[in-house]
Amino acid sequence: MKAAFQKYVLEFKQPAGTSRGVLKTKNTWFLMIDTGEKKGVGEVNMFQGLSIDDRPDFEEKLQWTCDHINLPPVEMMGELQQWPSILLGYEMAIKSLQSNDPFTLFPSMFTEGQDAISINGLVWMGNPDFMMQQLEEKIASGFHCIKMKIGAIDFDAEMGLLKLIRSRFRESEITIRVDANGAFTPQNALQKLEEISKYQVHSIEQPIQQGQWQEMAQLCEQTPLAIALDEELIGLYDSAEKSQCLDTIKPQYIILKPALIGGFQSSREWINLATEKNINWWITSALESNVGLNAIAQFTYTLGNKMPQGLGTGSLYTNNIEAPLEIKKGHLWCNTSTSWNTNDLKL
């Protein structure tokens, strides 16, 4: 069994505004395994500026993974525990290799095109007119759950946008989620949450920067709207740490990005711990190409969570790997009448 990796630069159709700045391109890496008879592919989606494995020796560790690809999986996963994006890419590539079809990792009614996954429509940061334009497009295309990135433009302007949405659409028509990406401070967060809650918002992701467990716990206790932990889960590796995080903060939700928290096995562990503590959850992609989005979507479907998931990022790029994934009326489908175009992958 041999392995190699390939770097791939994804190009956004239009610049994507986040509280960390504006993204025009996104690096990703494909891990390919070849036995001579079969091939497997996984996506190593190291998110620069956010992933815990955004380190100078990242590609060195990726090469190490290729060089040691024949290690027993348990040993390899132990070695990669603190490299979450590589760990997910490895899990994905091994699963791909073991499958009858390299892109059907978790067979289900979803992969057969008989059922779909409810997803939220993402509204990127920008000026209010641009954000409203995106919102109208999402609603016109059939989304009933909208996720808005907030924290980069003027807060009053963002509240004006929420007010405008609620003047046109009732809570029963459109569910609004907001994601602050840690833009608020412990001092002003509660006041801002009270403002946001006036517009019947479902939940807010990561209102303050991660790592402030006591401050976040206080917020979760006092909040007028549900708080979902997102970045807070990054960098927690063992079960005891994960459990301590949830016990301390007591969030209403957790949001799982497999590339940032260490893959499928780690996601399952978070879900099991959260379920024991009556904390709900959903899964979100993290700007993967369609290779990673496909695998994460298939995994998500098998978990049976009916809430809208955050899996609609595959359409953001001009040079994505062509895949049979389609978004129709706020749902992600696998169109079995189309196929993958892997010309850009050295498979």
BELMOGI-V466755 format. One record per run of one state. SS is the DSSP state (H for helix, E for strand, L for the rest). FROM is the first residue (numbers start at 1). TO is the last residue. If there is no record, write none. Layout:
ss,from,to
SS,FROM,TO
SS,FROM,TO
//
This chain:
ss,from,to
L,1,1
E,2,18
L,19,20
E,21,34
L,35,38
E,39,44
L,45,57
H,58,67
L,68,72
H,73,79
L,80,83
H,84,98
L,99,116
E,117,119
L,120,120
E,121,123
L,124,124
E,125,125
L,126,127
H,128,140
L,141,144
E,145,149
L,150,154
H,155,168
L,169,174
E,175,179
L,180,182
E,183,184
L,185,188
H,189,197
L,198,202
E,203,205
L,206,207
E,208,208
L,209,212
H,213,222
L,223,225
E,226,229
L,230,230
H,231,233
L,234,238
H,239,249
L,250,252
E,253,256
L,257,257
H,258,261
L,262,262
H,263,276
L,277,279
E,280,284
L,285,289
H,290,303
L,304,308
E,309,310
L,311,312
H,313,316
E,317,317
L,318,321
E,322,322
L,323,324
E,325,328
L,329,330
E,331,334
L,335,340
E,341,341
L,342,347
//
